[in-house]
Amino acid sequence: MDRELFISLILKGEYNEAELYLTSNKINEDELENILMYAAYQENNISIYTFVVNLLLKDETAKLHQIACGLMSNPLCFIEGAYSTAYYHAKRAVQIEPSDVASKEILLFLHIVPEQLVSKEEAIRIAKEILEIDPLNKTALNFLSEKQV
């Protein structure tokens, strides 16, 4: 797959063509995430996020919400409102797939950002939910030990 061509389609706003390119090259959501995260760090361009939103409008999945959340909470976090956008996507991913540990971990992260989008009480509840699913989850265990719960 020619990643540069794919990303250039996205940067030009040619989302339908980019989606066709994805389909014809049989790119799965994990590979898509890797490509888009790398591109977002390189390009610092909101179009990459908007492409994911375009995909979500056609097929809303927890994984696509995770990708959108990851873009907004990492490479594009410098954009005003990025963390609250990430929060929305993490919550949606959990609503779609309640056992989604990755999105719940992101919610814990959103407790410690300056905006503190997740309250301490909610974060403790989320950490305990993670441990019900994955009793050895280091993120949740570390969070609870730091909060001395």
BELPE-V209182 format. One record per residue. N is the residue number from 0. NEAR is the number of other C-alpha atoms within 12 Angstrom. Layout:
[[N & NEAR] [N & NEAR]]
This chain:
[[0 & 17] [1 & 15] [2 & 21] [3 & 18] [4 & 19] [5 & 31] [6 & 33] [7 & 23] [8 & 23] [9 & 35] [10 & 26] [11 & 19] [12 & 22] [13 & 21] [14 & 26] [15 & 19] [16 & 20] [17 & 33] [18 & 28] [19 & 17] [20 & 25] [21 & 29] [22 & 17] [23 & 14] [24 & 16] [25 & 14] [26 & 22] [27 & 17] [28 & 24] [29 & 15] [30 & 19] [31 & 34] [32 & 27] [33 & 19] [34 & 29] [35 & 43] [36 & 32] [37 & 24] [38 & 28] [39 & 34] [40 & 23] [41 & 17] [42 & 22] [43 & 22] [44 & 28] [45 & 30] [46 & 28] [47 & 40] [48 & 43] [49 & 29] [50 & 37] [51 & 39] [52 & 28] [53 & 23] [54 & 29] [55 & 24] [56 & 13] [57 & 14] [58 & 14] [59 & 22] [60 & 25] [61 & 30] [62 & 32] [63 & 38] [64 & 42] [65 & 45] [66 & 44] [67 & 48] [68 & 43] [69 & 40] [70 & 44] [71 & 40] [72 & 36] [73 & 28] [74 & 28] [75 & 33] [76 & 29] [77 & 18] [78 & 19] [79 & 14] [80 & 17] [81 & 28] [82 & 34] [83 & 28] [84 & 32] [85 & 41] [86 & 36] [87 & 29] [88 & 38] [89 & 41] [90 & 33] [91 & 29] [92 & 33] [93 & 30] [94 & 21] [95 & 20] [96 & 21] [97 & 20] [98 & 21] [99 & 29] [100 & 34] [101 & 33] [102 & 39] [103 & 43] [104 & 39] [105 & 43] [106 & 45] [107 & 38] [108 & 35] [109 & 36] [110 & 29] [111 & 21] [112 & 21] [113 & 15] [114 & 19] [115 & 19] [116 & 27] [117 & 30] [118 & 19] [119 & 23] [120 & 17] [121 & 20] [122 & 31] [123 & 30] [124 & 24] [125 & 36] [126 & 39] [127 & 29] [128 & 27] [129 & 33] [130 & 25] [131 & 18] [132 & 18] [133 & 20] [134 & 15] [135 & 15] [136 & 21] [137 & 19] [138 & 28] [139 & 34] [140 & 26] [141 & 21] [142 & 28] [143 & 25] [144 & 14] [145 & 16] [146 & 18] [147 & 11] [148 & 16]]
